[in-house]
Amino acid sequence: MARIFSVSDSVVIDAAASVIYEQVSDPALMGRWSPENRGATVRGGSERAYVGMVFDGRNTRGPFSWTTRCTVTAADPDQRFAFRVRAIGMRRPVLPGRIATWEYRFEAAPGGGTLVTETWTDDRRAWPDFLAHAFDRIATRGHTFAEFQRRNIRTTLDNLKRAMESGTA
């Protein structure tokens, strides 16, 4: 089975792109919507996202917890926010490597509101397929990361929509 290196999904949210971007581009807030992320600590304490900003994300899946070191690669207000996961570890991100890229795009929706698209890209290109498949099935309890992230993205977008439209963001 060929590896899928990128998955994405979209949702229309009845809110301005500027309001949604402000929330999504703050890594400390992602834990409000993501099924795995529990928030992040921005290194250097900046309040606004910028290209090159570094943050450590806290994540949990079942009984496992880990931390990632991420670098912002795009911070275009009201349009695009992206970051690359470049290290991982249990308590501290000590194992460097190309892990994944996450991207959020914000566009005016035809009927009003904002179309938000979340994309996950597997950056483990150097891993042989057989090794990636074996690791993925252990780490996700039987799925590929593409299948697993497709469900996580849907959950995140649904939670983001609910929070933005109810004013609880």
C-alpha positions in Angstrom: 0.0 0.0 0.0 1.4 3.4 -1.0 2.0 5.9 1.7 -0.2 9.0 1.7 1.9 11.9 2.7 -0.7 14.6 3.1 -4.4 14.9 4.2 -6.6 17.9 4.6 -10.2 18.8 5.3 -12.2 22.1 5.4 -15.1 23.7 7.3 -17.0 26.9 6.8 -17.1 28.9 10.0 -19.5 31.8 10.5 -16.7 34.2 11.7 -14.2 36.6 10.2 -10.9 35.2 9.0 -9.1 37.7 11.3 -10.9 36.3 14.4 -10.2 32.7 13.5 -6.6 33.3 12.5 -5.9 35.1 15.8 -7.0 32.0 17.7 -5.4 29.3 15.5 -2.1 31.1 15.2 -1.7 31.1 19.0 -0.2 27.6 19.7 -1.1 27.8 23.3 -4.8 27.7 22.4 -4.7 24.6 20.0 -5.5 22.3 22.9 -9.0 23.7 23.0 -9.9 22.0 19.7 -7.4 19.2 19.0 -8.1 15.7 20.2 -4.4 15.2 21.0 -2.8 18.6 21.6 -2.9 20.0 25.1 -1.5 23.4 24.3 2.0 24.8 23.8 4.6 27.1 25.3 6.0 29.7 23.0 9.8 30.0 23.5 10.6 33.7 24.0 7.0 34.5 25.0 5.8 36.3 21.9 2.1 37.1 21.7 1.9 37.2 17.9 2.9 34.5 15.5 5.9 35.2 13.2 8.0 33.1 10.8 10.7 31.5 12.9 8.8 31.5 16.1 9.5 28.3 18.1 7.1 26.6 20.5 6.9 23.3 22.4 3.6 21.5 22.0 2.2 19.1 24.6 0.4 16.1 23.3 -1.5 13.1 24.6 -2.8 9.9 22.9 -4.3 7.4 25.2 -1.9 6.7 28.1 1.1 8.3 26.2 2.2 11.9 26.4 5.0 13.6 24.5 6.4 17.0 23.6 7.2 18.4 20.2 9.4 21.3 19.2 7.9 23.3 16.3 8.9 26.2 14.2 6.4 28.5 12.5 7.0 28.6 8.7 4.1 30.8 7.7 2.3 33.6 9.6 0.2 35.5 7.1 -2.6 37.2 9.1 -6.1 36.2 8.0 -4.7 33.9 5.3 -2.3 31.2 6.4 -0.6 29.8 9.5 1.8 26.8 9.3 4.5 25.2 11.4 6.9 22.3 11.1 7.4 19.7 13.8 11.1 19.2 14.0 11.8 17.4 17.3 10.0 15.1 19.7 10.5 13.6 23.1 8.6 12.4 26.2 9.2 15.3 28.6 11.4 17.4 26.3 11.8 17.4 22.5 15.3 15.8 22.3 15.1 13.7 19.2 15.5 15.9 16.1 14.1 15.0 12.7 11.6 15.9 10.0 8.3 14.8 11.5 5.3 16.7 10.1 4.1 20.0 8.8 0.7 21.5 9.8 -1.0 24.3 7.8 -4.2 26.3 8.2 -5.6 28.4 5.4 -8.4 31.0 5.7 -10.5 32.1 2.7 -13.7 33.9 2.2 -16.5 31.3 1.8 -18.9 31.9 -1.2 -22.0 32.1 1.0 -20.3 34.1 3.8 -18.1 33.2 6.7 -14.6 31.7 6.4 -13.5 28.5 4.8 -10.8 27.0 7.1 -8.6 24.3 5.6 -6.3 22.2 7.9 -3.6 20.1 6.3 -1.2 17.6 7.8 1.9 16.6 5.8 4.1 13.6 6.8 7.7 14.9 6.6 9.2 11.4 7.3 10.2 11.1 3.6 13.4 9.3 4.3 11.7 6.5 6.2 11.2 3.3 4.1 7.5 2.6 3.6 7.6 -0.7 5.5 9.1 1.0 8.6 6.7 3.9 8.5 3.7 1.5 8.1 4.9 -0.6 11.1 5.6 2.4 13.3 2.2 4.1 12.3 0.2 1.0 13.2 1.8 0.7 16.6 1.5 4.5 17.3 -2.1 4.8 16.1 -3.4 1.4 17.2 -3.8 -0.1 13.8 -4.0 2.8 11.4 -1.7 4.7 9.1 -0.9 8.3 10.2 -2.8 9.6 7.2 -6.0 7.7 8.3 -5.4 8.8 11.9 -4.8 12.4 11.1 -7.8 12.6 8.8 -10.0 11.9 11.8 -8.0 14.2 14.1 -8.4 17.1 11.5 -12.1 16.5 11.2 -12.5 16.6 15.0 -10.3 19.7 15.3 -12.3 21.6 12.6 -15.6 20.6 14.1 -14.5 21.7 17.6 -13.1 25.0 16.2 -16.3 25.7 14.4 -18.4 25.1 17.5 -16.2 27.3 19.6 -16.0 30.2 17.1 -19.7 30.2 16.4 -20.7 29.9 20.0 -18.3 32.6 21.1 -16.4 30.3 23.5 -13.1 30.5 21.7 
